[in-house]
Amino acid sequence: MTTIKLQIPPDLLAAVDRFIEEEVPSASRTDAMVAALRAWAVGNGLMLSWRGPQEPPASWPAAANDG
């Protein structure tokens, strides 16, 4: 995996933290952001599905077109 530095506005970071708290309390911010980017990529047709080496935990919500 490649490491990048990303500055996130406070309102977006709060949303990420809220997602973690409500959906996957054991997740790290990094894992949550990677999952969000994957969901975006799948939702926009840039990836076919979640399936792959970095598949999210089964407890995480699936992408809308994951199937």
N, C-alpha and C positions, 0 to 999 in steps of 0.2 A: 504494500500500500504506500502511496505517496503522501507525505505530510505537507500541508499548506497552512499558511497563516490567514485567518479570516476575522475581520472585525464585524461584529453583529450589533445592529441597533438594539437598545434596551427593550423595546416592545417586542421584537422578534425573539430575543433571548428569553423573555418572560413566557412567550408562547411555547418555546421549546421546553422550558422547565415545567410548564403546566402539563404538556403532553407526557413528559416523563413521570411526573407525579401521579397523573390520572390513569395512564395506560401501562407503563412499564417502570415501576419504581427502581428496579435494579439496573436500568440502563444508564450509561454515561451520556454526557452531552454529545460526545463524538459519535457514539452509536446512533443516537437520535437524529443527529444532523445527516449522517450517512443514509439512514433509513428515509428521511425526508427527501433527500436528493434522489434516491432510487425511486421513490413514489412519484416524484415529479417527472423523472426520465421515462418511467413506464407510462404514466398518464399522458405524456406528450408524444408517445410513440417512438421514443429514442432508444428504448430497451424493450425487449419482448415480454419480460416478466421479472419477478423477484429471483427466479432460479439462478443460482450461480454460486461461486465460492464464498460470497458474503451474504448468504441468505439470512434474513432476519429471524429472530426467535419466533417460534410458532405462536406465541402469545401476542405478537404485534399485529395490528390491523393490516390486512392485505391491501394491496393497491387495487383500485377500482376495476382494472381489467386483468387482474391476476387470475389465472384459472387453470 
